[in-house]
Amino acid sequence: MLQRRHLTLGLLAASATLALTACGQAQDSAQKAPIAPDQALATLAAEGKGFTVGASMAARTVYVLFDPQCPHCGHLWQAAEPLLGKARFVWMPVDFIGPKSLPQGAALLQAAQPQETMTAHEQSLLAGAGGIGASSSIPADIEAAIKTNTELLNRLGAESVPFIVATSASGQPVLQAGAMDTAALAALLGLS
């Protein structure tokens, strides 16, 4: 089992409402070493794979580990849209919830226009239509990338998605589980 890390009082307070703002599953006990909060950004940048939206030249990069079948991830996607001019967001799909997660994550990673595809997917998912259709034939490198993202999520000690990894305005690591509205997300990231 991963040892829980005490990140901030805010994270502890957020965990009290986690059941209402995030999707979760049991941890896999056969994992690599945990990732320390101060190494999270560098590790995700080096080992993870996602699609980028927002200000490509922004000084701030926000990583979001998400499951395509998670409605809370859909709400976070919508909350992040007004902030795309202020930060670069890298959305990293994981295979966390169910059998559609991997194929839909692969479809999103391979999309010619990932922002438009993700918006359509999340609108469909939140409307109860299950998200975008996806092929069960997944290229080996894309499947491996999503499995690596899932392993990274577990190594970060996350028990639910969406899971945000960023830095605060003061440069401190921010690791936060769960969806939030635009104002709360901007405040968390120091983008107000």
ChimeraX commands (.cxc) that place a marker at each C-alpha (Angstrom):
marker #1 position 0.00,0.00,0.00 radius 0.5
marker #1 position 1.15,3.50,-0.69 radius 0.5
marker #1 position 1.70,5.66,2.32 radius 0.5
marker #1 position -0.51,8.71,2.33 radius 0.5
marker #1 position 1.32,11.97,2.06 radius 0.5
marker #1 position 0.17,15.01,3.92 radius 0.5
marker #1 position 0.17,17.68,1.23 radius 0.5
marker #1 position -1.85,20.59,2.60 radius 0.5
marker #1 position -4.79,21.29,4.84 radius 0.5
marker #1 position -6.71,22.19,1.68 radius 0.5
marker #1 position -6.17,18.71,0.29 radius 0.5
marker #1 position -7.44,17.19,3.53 radius 0.5
marker #1 position -10.51,19.39,3.45 radius 0.5
marker #1 position -11.07,18.49,-0.21 radius 0.5
marker #1 position -10.92,14.80,0.59 radius 0.5
marker #1 position -14.01,15.18,2.78 radius 0.5
marker #1 position -16.01,16.05,-0.34 radius 0.5
marker #1 position -14.11,13.72,-2.67 radius 0.5
marker #1 position -17.00,11.29,-3.00 radius 0.5
marker #1 position -19.05,14.08,-4.54 radius 0.5
marker #1 position -16.40,15.39,-6.94 radius 0.5
marker #1 position -14.32,12.45,-8.14 radius 0.5
marker #1 position -14.42,8.87,-9.42 radius 0.5
marker #1 position -12.29,6.28,-7.62 radius 0.5
marker #1 position -11.13,2.68,-7.55 radius 0.5
marker #1 position -8.92,0.45,-5.43 radius 0.5
marker #1 position -5.15,0.81,-5.65 radius 0.5
marker #1 position -2.97,-1.78,-7.37 radius 0.5
marker #1 position -0.45,-3.07,-4.84 radius 0.5
marker #1 position 2.18,-4.06,-7.46 radius 0.5
marker #1 position 3.45,-0.56,-8.21 radius 0.5
marker #1 position 6.75,1.18,-8.77 radius 0.5
marker #1 position 8.02,3.64,-6.18 radius 0.5
marker #1 position 5.70,6.49,-5.24 radius 0.5
marker #1 position 6.29,9.89,-6.84 radius 0.5
marker #1 position 7.10,12.69,-4.39 radius 0.5
marker #1 position 4.99,15.85,-4.81 radius 0.5
marker #1 position 8.03,17.95,-5.71 radius 0.5
marker #1 position 8.87,15.49,-8.52 radius 0.5
marker #1 position 5.34,15.09,-9.88 radius 0.5
marker #1 position 5.50,17.68,-12.69 radius 0.5
marker #1 position 8.87,16.51,-13.98 radius 0.5
marker #1 position 7.82,12.86,-13.83 radius 0.5
marker #1 position 4.57,13.46,-15.71 radius 0.5
marker #1 position 6.37,15.55,-18.33 radius 0.5
marker #1 position 9.01,12.86,-18.83 radius 0.5
marker #1 position 6.92,9.69,-18.64 radius 0.5
marker #1 position 3.29,10.58,-19.38 radius 0.5
marker #1 position 1.40,11.16,-22.60 radius 0.5
marker #1 position -1.50,13.49,-23.15 radius 0.5
marker #1 position -2.92,16.12,-25.45 radius 0.5
marker #1 position -2.35,19.81,-24.91 radius 0.5
marker #1 position -4.93,22.59,-24.91 radius 0.5
marker #1 position -4.67,26.19,-23.91 radius 0.5
marker #1 position -1.83,28.68,-24.14 radius 0.5
marker #1 position 1.04,26.71,-25.64 radius 0.5
marker #1 position 3.61,29.33,-24.61 radius 0.5
marker #1 position 2.23,29.84,-21.08 radius 0.5
marker #1 position 4.67,29.76,-18.20 radius 0.5
marker #1 position 2.35,27.43,-16.26 radius 0.5
marker #1 position 1.57,23.85,-17.22 radius 0.5
marker #1 position -1.27,21.96,-15.55 radius 0.5
marker #1 position -1.45,18.18,-15.89 radius 0.5
marker #1 position -4.86,16.53,-15.52 radius 0.5
marker #1 position -5.06,12.75,-15.24 radius 0.5
marker #1 position -8.60,11.79,-16.21 radius 0.5
marker #1 position -10.71,8.80,-17.13 radius 0.5
marker #1 position -12.90,9.28,-20.21 radius 0.5
marker #1 position -15.82,7.62,-18.38 radius 0.5
marker #1 position -15.66,9.92,-15.34 radius 0.5
marker #1 position -18.40,12.57,-15.23 radius 0.5
marker #1 position -16.40,14.57,-12.68 radius 0.5
marker #1 position -13.58,14.77,-15.24 radius 0.5
marker #1 position -16.13,16.14,-17.70 radius 0.5
marker #1 position -17.11,18.86,-15.25 radius 0.5
marker #1 position -13.43,19.76,-14.71 radius 0.5
marker #1 position -12.93,19.93,-18.50 radius 0.5
marker #1 position -15.76,22.45,-18.71 radius 0.5
marker #1 position -14.44,24.42,-15.72 radius 0.5
marker #1 position -10.94,24.60,-17.27 radius 0.5
marker #1 position -12.11,25.97,-20.63 radius 0.5
marker #1 position -12.30,29.64,-19.50 radius 0.5
marker #1 position -8.71,29.35,-18.20 radius 0.5
marker #1 position -7.15,28.10,-21.44 radius 0.5
marker #1 position -5.76,31.55,-22.26 radius 0.5
marker #1 position -3.84,31.64,-18.96 radius 0.5
marker #1 position -2.20,28.21,-18.79 radius 0.5
marker #1 position -1.22,25.18,-20.81 radius 0.5
marker #1 position -3.28,22.12,-19.84 radius 0.5
marker #1 position -2.10,18.60,-20.63 radius 0.5
marker #1 position -4.95,16.07,-20.37 radius 0.5
marker #1 position -3.63,12.56,-19.77 radius 0.5
marker #1 position -6.15,9.71,-20.15 radius 0.5
marker #1 position -6.04,6.76,-17.76 radius 0.5
marker #1 position -7.76,3.37,-17.75 radius 0.5
marker #1 position -9.37,3.56,-14.34 radius 0.5
marker #1 position -13.13,3.02,-14.44 radius 0.5
marker #1 position -14.35,0.54,-17.03 radius 0.5
marker #1 position -14.05,-1.17,-20.41 radius 0.5
marker #1 position -14.74,2.02,-22.42 radius 0.5
marker #1 position -11.98,3.98,-20.69 radius 0.5
marker #1 position -9.04,2.60,-22.70 radius 0.5
marker #1 position -10.63,2.81,-26.19 radius 0.5
marker #1 position -12.03,6.29,-25.57 radius 0.5
marker #1 position -8.71,7.47,-24.13 radius 0.5
marker #1 position -6.96,6.12,-27.22 radius 0.5
marker #1 position -9.43,7.91,-29.49 radius 0.5
marker #1 position -8.78,11.18,-27.67 radius 0.5
marker #1 position -4.98,10.77,-27.85 radius 0.5
marker #1 position -5.17,10.06,-31.59 radius 0.5
marker #1 position -7.70,12.78,-32.46 radius 0.5
marker #1 position -6.65,15.24,-35.15 radius 0.5
marker #1 position -8.41,17.97,-33.15 radius 0.5
marker #1 position -8.25,16.79,-29.53 radius 0.5
marker #1 position -9.87,19.88,-28.00 radius 0.5
marker #1 position -12.95,19.61,-30.22 radius 0.5
marker #1 position -13.08,15.83,-29.80 radius 0.5
marker #1 position -12.79,16.08,-26.01 radius 0.5
marker #1 position -15.51,18.74,-25.87 radius 0.5
marker #1 position -17.85,16.55,-27.92 radius 0.5
marker #1 position -16.96,13.53,-25.78 radius 0.5
marker #1 position -17.60,15.30,-22.48 radius 0.5
marker #1 position -20.88,16.80,-23.71 radius 0.5
marker #1 position -22.04,13.30,-24.72 radius 0.5
marker #1 position -20.86,11.75,-21.46 radius 0.5
marker #1 position -22.50,14.41,-19.29 radius 0.5
marker #1 position -25.73,14.09,-21.29 radius 0.5
marker #1 position -25.80,10.39,-20.39 radius 0.5
marker #1 position -24.97,9.16,-23.92 radius 0.5
marker #1 position -21.69,7.45,-22.92 radius 0.5
marker #1 position -19.19,9.64,-24.75 radius 0.5
marker #1 position -17.64,9.24,-28.19 radius 0.5
marker #1 position -17.55,5.96,-30.03 radius 0.5
marker #1 position -14.14,4.33,-30.12 radius 0.5
marker #1 position -12.53,1.38,-31.85 radius 0.5
marker #1 position -11.51,-1.61,-29.79 radius 0.5
marker #1 position -8.44,-1.87,-32.05 radius 0.5
marker #1 position -5.86,0.24,-30.22 radius 0.5
marker #1 position -2.26,0.71,-31.44 radius 0.5
marker #1 position 0.20,-0.90,-29.02 radius 0.5
marker #1 position 2.08,2.36,-28.36 radius 0.5
marker #1 position -1.15,4.21,-27.47 radius 0.5
marker #1 position -2.31,1.40,-25.17 radius 0.5
marker #1 position 1.11,1.39,-23.49 radius 0.5
marker #1 position 0.95,5.18,-23.02 radius 0.5
marker #1 position -2.45,4.99,-21.32 radius 0.5
marker #1 position -1.24,2.16,-19.08 radius 0.5
marker #1 position 1.80,4.26,-18.17 radius 0.5
marker #1 position -0.50,7.22,-17.36 radius 0.5
marker #1 position -2.56,4.92,-15.12 radius 0.5
marker #1 position 0.58,3.71,-13.36 radius 0.5
marker #1 position 1.69,7.32,-12.85 radius 0.5
marker #1 position -1.69,8.13,-11.30 radius 0.5
marker #1 position -1.25,5.26,-8.86 radius 0.5
marker #1 position 2.35,6.24,-8.06 radius 0.5
marker #1 position 1.12,9.75,-7.22 radius 0.5
marker #1 position -1.03,8.16,-4.53 radius 0.5
marker #1 position -4.24,9.23,-6.23 radius 0.5
marker #1 position -7.33,7.27,-5.34 radius 0.5
marker #1 position -9.65,9.08,-7.74 radius 0.5
marker #1 position -9.91,11.12,-10.91 radius 0.5
marker #1 position -9.71,13.82,-12.06 radius 0.5
marker #1 position -6.29,14.41,-10.55 radius 0.5
marker #1 position -4.54,17.75,-11.08 radius 0.5
marker #1 position -0.77,18.24,-10.87 radius 0.5
marker #1 position 0.57,21.78,-11.17 radius 0.5
marker #1 position 2.40,24.48,-9.28 radius 0.5
marker #1 position 0.84,27.28,-7.30 radius 0.5
marker #1 position 1.59,30.94,-8.01 radius 0.5
marker #1 position 4.32,30.69,-5.35 radius 0.5
marker #1 position 5.90,27.68,-7.07 radius 0.5
marker #1 position 4.71,25.07,-4.56 radius 0.5
marker #1 position 3.48,21.69,-5.88 radius 0.5
marker #1 position -0.29,21.36,-6.21 radius 0.5
marker #1 position -1.74,17.85,-6.24 radius 0.5
marker #1 position -5.52,17.89,-6.09 radius 0.5
marker #1 position -8.18,15.26,-6.66 radius 0.5
marker #1 position -11.69,16.08,-7.77 radius 0.5
marker #1 position -13.63,18.45,-9.94 radius 0.5
marker #1 position -14.28,22.08,-9.08 radius 0.5
marker #1 position -15.80,25.12,-10.70 radius 0.5
marker #1 position -13.80,27.64,-12.73 radius 0.5
marker #1 position -13.32,30.10,-9.85 radius 0.5
marker #1 position -12.02,27.39,-7.50 radius 0.5
marker #1 position -9.72,25.99,-10.19 radius 0.5
marker #1 position -8.33,29.45,-10.96 radius 0.5
marker #1 position -7.73,30.06,-7.26 radius 0.5
marker #1 position -6.06,26.67,-6.79 radius 0.5
marker #1 position -3.71,27.34,-9.70 radius 0.5
marker #1 position -3.15,31.03,-8.92 radius 0.5
marker #1 position -4.66,32.06,-12.25 radius 0.5
marker #1 position -7.20,34.54,-10.83 radius 0.5
marker link #1:1,2 radius 0.2
marker link #1:2,3 radius 0.2
marker link #1:3,4 radius 0.2
marker link #1:4,5 radius 0.2
marker link #1:5,6 radius 0.2
marker link #1:6,7 radius 0.2
marker link #1:7,8 radius 0.2
marker link #1:8,9 radius 0.2
marker link #1:9,10 radius 0.2
marker link #1:10,11 radius 0.2
marker link #1:11,12 radius 0.2
marker link #1:12,13 radius 0.2
marker link #1:13,14 radius 0.2
marker link #1:14,15 radius 0.2
marker link #1:15,16 radius 0.2
marker link #1:16,17 radius 0.2
marker link #1:17,18 radius 0.2
marker link #1:18,19 radius 0.2
marker link #1:19,20 radius 0.2
marker link #1:20,21 radius 0.2
marker link #1:21,22 radius 0.2
marker link #1:22,23 radius 0.2
marker link #1:23,24 radius 0.2
marker link #1:24,25 radius 0.2
marker link #1:25,26 radius 0.2
marker link #1:26,27 radius 0.2
marker link #1:27,28 radius 0.2
marker link #1:28,29 radius 0.2
marker link #1:29,30 radius 0.2
marker link #1:30,31 radius 0.2
marker link #1:31,32 radius 0.2
marker link #1:32,33 radius 0.2
marker link #1:33,34 radius 0.2
marker link #1:34,35 radius 0.2
marker link #1:35,36 radius 0.2
marker link #1:36,37 radius 0.2
marker link #1:37,38 radius 0.2
marker link #1:38,39 radius 0.2
marker link #1:39,40 radius 0.2
marker link #1:40,41 radius 0.2
marker link #1:41,42 radius 0.2
marker link #1:42,43 radius 0.2
marker link #1:43,44 radius 0.2
marker link #1:44,45 radius 0.2
marker link #1:45,46 radius 0.2
marker link #1:46,47 radius 0.2
marker link #1:47,48 radius 0.2
marker link #1:48,49 radius 0.2
marker link #1:49,50 radius 0.2
marker link #1:50,51 radius 0.2
marker link #1:51,52 radius 0.2
marker link #1:52,53 radius 0.2
marker link #1:53,54 radius 0.2
marker link #1:54,55 radius 0.2
marker link #1:55,56 radius 0.2
marker link #1:56,57 radius 0.2
marker link #1:57,58 radius 0.2
marker link #1:58,59 radius 0.2
marker link #1:59,60 radius 0.2
marker link #1:60,61 radius 0.2
marker link #1:61,62 radius 0.2
marker link #1:62,63 radius 0.2
marker link #1:63,64 radius 0.2
marker link #1:64,65 radius 0.2
marker link #1:65,66 radius 0.2
marker link #1:66,67 radius 0.2
marker link #1:67,68 radius 0.2
marker link #1:68,69 radius 0.2
marker link #1:69,70 radius 0.2
marker link #1:70,71 radius 0.2
marker link #1:71,72 radius 0.2
marker link #1:72,73 radius 0.2
marker link #1:73,74 radius 0.2
marker link #1:74,75 radius 0.2
marker link #1:75,76 radius 0.2
marker link #1:76,77 radius 0.2
marker link #1:77,78 radius 0.2
marker link #1:78,79 radius 0.2
marker link #1:79,80 radius 0.2
marker link #1:80,81 radius 0.2
marker link #1:81,82 radius 0.2
marker link #1:82,83 radius 0.2
marker link #1:83,84 radius 0.2
marker link #1:84,85 radius 0.2
marker link #1:85,86 radius 0.2
marker link #1:86,87 radius 0.2
marker link #1:87,88 radius 0.2
marker link #1:88,89 radius 0.2
marker link #1:89,90 radius 0.2
marker link #1:90,91 radius 0.2
marker link #1:91,92 radius 0.2
marker link #1:92,93 radius 0.2
marker link #1:93,94 radius 0.2
marker link #1:94,95 radius 0.2
marker link #1:95,96 radius 0.2
marker link #1:96,97 radius 0.2
marker link #1:97,98 radius 0.2
marker link #1:98,99 radius 0.2
marker link #1:99,100 radius 0.2
marker link #1:100,101 radius 0.2
marker link #1:101,102 radius 0.2
marker link #1:102,103 radius 0.2
marker link #1:103,104 radius 0.2
marker link #1:104,105 radius 0.2
marker link #1:105,106 radius 0.2
marker link #1:106,107 radius 0.2
marker link #1:107,108 radius 0.2
marker link #1:108,109 radius 0.2
marker link #1:109,110 radius 0.2
marker link #1:110,111 radius 0.2
marker link #1:111,112 radius 0.2
marker link #1:112,113 radius 0.2
marker link #1:113,114 radius 0.2
marker link #1:114,115 radius 0.2
marker link #1:115,116 radius 0.2
marker link #1:116,117 radius 0.2
marker link #1:117,118 radius 0.2
marker link #1:118,119 radius 0.2
marker link #1:119,120 radius 0.2
marker link #1:120,121 radius 0.2
marker link #1:121,122 radius 0.2
marker link #1:122,123 radius 0.2
marker link #1:123,124 radius 0.2
marker link #1:124,125 radius 0.2
marker link #1:125,126 radius 0.2
marker link #1:126,127 radius 0.2
marker link #1:127,128 radius 0.2
marker link #1:128,129 radius 0.2
marker link #1:129,130 radius 0.2
marker link #1:130,131 radius 0.2
marker link #1:131,132 radius 0.2
marker link #1:132,133 radius 0.2
marker link #1:133,134 radius 0.2
marker link #1:134,135 radius 0.2
marker link #1:135,136 radius 0.2
marker link #1:136,137 radius 0.2
marker link #1:137,138 radius 0.2
marker link #1:138,139 radius 0.2
marker link #1:139,140 radius 0.2
marker link #1:140,141 radius 0.2
marker link #1:141,142 radius 0.2
marker link #1:142,143 radius 0.2
marker link #1:143,144 radius 0.2
marker link #1:144,145 radius 0.2
marker link #1:145,146 radius 0.2
marker link #1:146,147 radius 0.2
marker link #1:147,148 radius 0.2
marker link #1:148,149 radius 0.2
marker link #1:149,150 radius 0.2
marker link #1:150,151 radius 0.2
marker link #1:151,152 radius 0.2
marker link #1:152,153 radius 0.2
marker link #1:153,154 radius 0.2
marker link #1:154,155 radius 0.2
marker link #1:155,156 radius 0.2
marker link #1:156,157 radius 0.2
marker link #1:157,158 radius 0.2
marker link #1:158,159 radius 0.2
marker link #1:159,160 radius 0.2
marker link #1:160,161 radius 0.2
marker link #1:161,162 radius 0.2
marker link #1:162,163 radius 0.2
marker link #1:163,164 radius 0.2
marker link #1:164,165 radius 0.2
marker link #1:165,166 radius 0.2
marker link #1:166,167 radius 0.2
marker link #1:167,168 radius 0.2
marker link #1:168,169 radius 0.2
marker link #1:169,170 radius 0.2
marker link #1:170,171 radius 0.2
marker link #1:171,172 radius 0.2
marker link #1:172,173 radius 0.2
marker link #1:173,174 radius 0.2
marker link #1:174,175 radius 0.2
marker link #1:175,176 radius 0.2
marker link #1:176,177 radius 0.2
marker link #1:177,178 radius 0.2
marker link #1:178,179 radius 0.2
marker link #1:179,180 radius 0.2
marker link #1:180,181 radius 0.2
marker link #1:181,182 radius 0.2
marker link #1:182,183 radius 0.2
marker link #1:183,184 radius 0.2
marker link #1:184,185 radius 0.2
marker link #1:185,186 radius 0.2
marker link #1:186,187 radius 0.2
marker link #1:187,188 radius 0.2
marker link #1:188,189 radius 0.2
marker link #1:189,190 radius 0.2
marker link #1:190,191 radius 0.2
marker link #1:191,192 radius 0.2
view
